[in-house]
Amino acid sequence: MCAPQLNLKTCNETAIQIQNMREEEVKPQKQRQVKNNSSTKSKGVKNNATSKKQKSKNKKSPKKKSKKQKQQHKPAEQQELTLDEQGRYVALDCEFVGVGPGGYESALARVSLVDWNNAVLLDTHVRVSESTPVTDYRTFVSGVREEHLLPDVAMESEKCIAIVKKLLQGRIL
C-alpha cells in the first residue's frame, strides 16, 4: 500500500473556501465603516459639538447580561475548561514531501500530535513508499530531509495511521 497522499487541488480548494468564509465575516464590518466614513465626508467639515453628538448617537447603551451569556460570548481561549474537557482536545500537524515527476504529488512524511497542554503524543517521520520515489523534500517548509525517511528511522505508513486513529478516538481535533 502506498503512503497516504494528499490531493493538492483539494487542499487548495479547501483553503480558498476557508479564506472566503473569513472574508464574509469581515465584509459587514467593512461595509459599516465605509458607510460611516462616506456619510461624514459628504457633509463636509463639522464642528466638534456636531461630531460629538454624532458619536453619541452611534453608541448604544450596554445591556446587562447573565453570567451564562457572558461566558458564551468569550473567545475559546478565554473560556475555562475542566481537565476532562481539556483532555479531549488534540492538535495534529502533518508534513508532506513531493513525489513523482516534478514533486507535484504529495506524500505524508511526518505526523505530530499534541494535547491541550502541548505535551507531545506522537511525533514521527513516516516512510514513503519505494514505488513512489521522493523528488522534492520541501525541507524549507517541512524540515524533512532524506535521512529522516530512511527505513530504520521512519515508521511504516500503515502502523502510523493505526496509531493516529487510536489516539484520535473520542477526541476533538
N, C-alpha and C positions, 0 to 999 in steps of 0.2 A: 504494500500500500504506500502511495506517495505521501510525503509530508503535507499537512493541510495547507492549501494555497488560498490566497486572497485575491479576489477579482478586483483589480484597481478601479475599473469602471464603476462597480457597485459602491466601492469606498468613496469615490469622488462624488457620486450622486447623493449618497447619504450626507456627506459633508456639506454639499450645496443645500440640501433640504434643511439641515440644522441651521446654516447661515441665514437662509430665507426666513425661518421661524424667528430667529433673533431679530432680524430686521423688521419683521412685522410687529414685534413687541415694542420696538423703538419708534416706529413711524408715528403713532398717535402723539407721543411726547413732542416729537419734532414739529408736527403739524400745529400743535397748540402754541409752541414757541414762535413759529412763523406767523401765525395769526396775531399774536400779541405784539410782535415786532412791527408787522405791517400796519396795524391799527395806530400805533404810536407814531410811526414815521409819517403816515398820511395826514395826520392832524397838525404836523409842524412842531415848532418849539412850544413847550408848555412851561408854565411857571411851576415852582416847587410845590405850591399848595395843590394845584390840579393833579400833578403826578402822584402826590401822597394820597389824595382821595382815590385815584385810580387803583393804586396798590392796595388800599384798604378794602375796596370793593371786591378785588380778586381773592382776598383772603377769606377763608371760611372759618367759622368758629369751630374749635375742636369738639368732637362728640366724645362722651365718656364711653369706654369700652370695658367689658368684663375681662377678668384675668384670662379666661379661655380664648377670647377674641384676640387679645394682645399677643398671646403665645402663638396662636395660629398664623399671625402675620409676620412673625420674626423670620429672618432668613434661617436656613437649615443649620448653619454653623453656630447660631446663637441659641438654638433650642437645646435644652439639656436632655440627653438620652440616658436611660438606665443602662447598667452594664450589660444586661441581657440584650437590649436593643443594639447597643454598640457592637456586641459580639456577632450580630447578624450581618454587618456591613463589611464588605471587602472591596478592594480595588485591583484591577487587572491591567497589565500592560504587556503588549506583545511587540516584538521587533521582527522585521522581515528582511530577507535578503532577496536579491534579484536572481532569477533562474532563467535558463533558456537563452535564445538569441537576443543580445542586447540587454538582458536582465530586466525585461519589461514585465515578466510574470513574477509574482511574489510567492515566497515560501516561508513558513514560520521558522524562526531561528532562535528566539529566546522568549521565555514566559516568566513574568514576575507577578506575584500575588501578595498583597499586604492586607493586614486587618485595619480596624478603626484607628489603632494607636501606631500605625506604620510598622508594626512587627512583621518581618518577612515570613510568609507562609510557604512560599515557593519562589525560587529564583534559579532557573536552569536554562542552559542552551539546549536546543533541540536539533537532532541530527536531520539533515536534509537528505532526501532520497538520492542514491547514487545515480539513478536513472535520469535525474534532472540536475545536472551539474550547476553549481553556483557560478554565475558570471559577473555578479555585482554584489559585493558585501555591504555596500551602503554604510561603510564604517563611520563616515562623518555624521550620520544621523543615528544609526543603530548602535554603534560602538562594537559591533560584531566583527571579529577578524577570523581568518581561516583557521587558526589554531583552536578557536572556541568550538568549532564544529567537527573536530576530529572524533572518531568513534569511541576513543577511551575517555573523552571529556564530555561530549554531548549525550543527552538522553534520547532514546528512541521515541519517535513521534507518538506511537500508539500508547506507550507507557505514560508519556507526559499528558496526553489527552485524558487518560483514565484518572490520573492523579488530580488534574484540574477539575474534572467532573465531580470527583468525590469531595474536593474542597469547596466547590460552589453549591453543593447540595444544601438546600434550605437557607441559602444566604441571599443577601441583596447586593447586587453588583453595581 
